Amino acid sequence: MASAAVAVAPVVSDLVDFLNASPTAFHAVDEAKRRLKAAGFSQLSEREEWAGLQPGRKYFFTRNHSTIVAFAIGAKYAAGNGFHIIGAHTDSPCLKLKPVSKVTKGGYLEVGVQTYGGGLWYTWFDRDLTVAGRVIVREKKDGAVSYAHKLVRVQEPVMRIPTLAIHLDRNISSEGLKINNQNHLVPVLATSVKALIESTSSEESLAHESGVRMVALFDHEEVGSDSAQGAGSPAMLDALSRITGSFNSSNSKLLEKAIQRSFLVSADMAHALHPNYMDKHEENHQPKLHGGLVIKHNANQRYATNAVTAFIFREIAERHHLPIQDFVVRNDMGCGSTIGPILASGVGIRTVDIGAPQLSMHSIREMCAVDDIKHSYEHFKAYFEEFTELDSKVKVDC
């Protein structure tokens, strides 16, 4: 098979750099934090007062160093105005080390792991694997002891989960690979081991903004979002409340007003049509690679999209001649979900669930189209720039 050189757009190259720097949720937040600071964002602490927030300025905060929320306050912002939000998550299905991870069997040194999320675990076999995460380090200086959070990443591959030779599993071709996650999904240490965000806005575009532009990236979506830093936590509502209160602390009703003027784009991924399994998609809803972002619908509220929120997101696409697609799961199949319904019900914010189309979701190697990365960037940028004006023309509860 011949390969051809492809000119990669800067936004795609930038995304690849971000992904390469983000093997874990902790690293993703650390890289986002570095980029935000370089783009002029100031860090806030949830443990401190936020009384000094100013119009036209940009801020962010982290929670557990695995969730990060960044926002830019419009120069014309007043307490009670809306928040224009894009939400996503920092975690992915993976194997996590057990507290006691040393496993010795048959003369091999292995690593005990837990399965995190709903991974396609058979794709992890015969891959070069490494270790990344965080540790808490005890530091002693001048007689004083302190404890610091440190990120860890072993750059070289150090372990592997080997498959069983076909000679020892003659039925694999007819019966398929059968995995026992406890017994078979145990990495063997390599013998060489000896020790074990494009900014949300520009200063110029903020000058005419009367709302707050925000990007919120949550941890633990893959396991239900019910944690202190997940989408099911008060993190989002806390942020909206504290920002609103920083500009007017005397009127507690302004938060409710702000929420009704706000909008969330829940940006995850979407299932692209697979040419070898076309029967898995409903006939009239078959998102294609290169076809643009996908609006995800579900009558049973597995997605939070409704007619109005879908219209707003679609209208932005049409204004900029961007492709847009729709997805509805077949009636005889279950439907996945994401942070959209959790935040919509927990905060009361209007929400549209969308995603870029991809194949092999939850595999160790997922696949999407370069064009759709560019489409996503352009669509999100237009959303931030045009939502206030567009929303003012949408009349529903009149």
Disulfide bonds with the S-S distance in Angstrom:
none
